[in-house]
Structure formats: C-alpha cells, structure tokens
C-alpha cells in the first residue's frame, strides 16, 4: 500500500487555541468523572479537518476555525 501525504493549512495560534480547548475539555471531563477514572493529557483526540476546495490538495483546514 502506498502512503498518501496531505497538507493542513494552520497557524501556530490556531494550533495553540486547539490545544488549549482540548486541555480544557480534558479538565472538564476529569471534573465530571469525580476522580474515579481520570484522563491524562496523553489522550488521543480526533479533530475534524475539511477541504472547502476539493480540487486543490493543499487547502485543508481545521473545521470551525476562522481565518
């Protein structure tokens, strides 16, 4: 099987905002679990990326991010 490579257009600030949001979600989840089973920061999250211009292979972006 051949590996296919794709690009994602993203700024450092978008990545930082995403990381902050995921960390906040992790902390909230841990509060809801009340210490019974905590989630650490190594949890794998699935984020959605979209390509609003499918004919261009380098126009992927994080879904919901404003540019």
GIZITA-V836704 format. One record per pair of residues at least 4 apart in sequence whose C-alpha atoms are under 7 Angstrom apart, sorted by sequence separation. I is the first residue (numbers start at 1). GAP is how many residues later the second one is. D is the distance in whole Angstrom. If there is no record, write none. Layout:
I/GAP/D ; I/GAP/D
//
This chain:
10/4/6 ; 11/4/6 ; 12/4/6 ; 13/4/6 ; 14/4/6 ; 15/4/6 ; 16/4/6 ; 17/4/6 ; 18/4/6 ; 19/4/6 ; 20/4/6 ; 21/4/6 ; 22/4/6 ; 23/4/6 ; 24/4/6 ; 25/4/6 ; 26/4/6 ; 27/4/6 ; 28/4/6 ; 29/4/6 ; 30/4/6 ; 33/4/6 ; 39/4/7 ; 10/5/7 ; 30/5/7 ; 33/5/7 ; 53/6/6 ; 30/8/5 ; 51/8/6 ; 30/9/6 ; 51/9/4 ; 50/10/5 ; 51/10/6 ; 49/11/6 ; 50/11/6 ; 49/12/5 ; 50/12/6 ; 26/13/7 ; 49/13/4 ; 50/13/6 ; 48/14/6 ; 49/14/5 ; 48/15/5 ; 8/50/7 ; 9/50/6 ; 7/51/5 ; 8/51/7 ; 9/51/6 ; 10/51/6 ; 8/52/5 ; 9/52/5 ; 7/53/7 ; 8/53/6
//
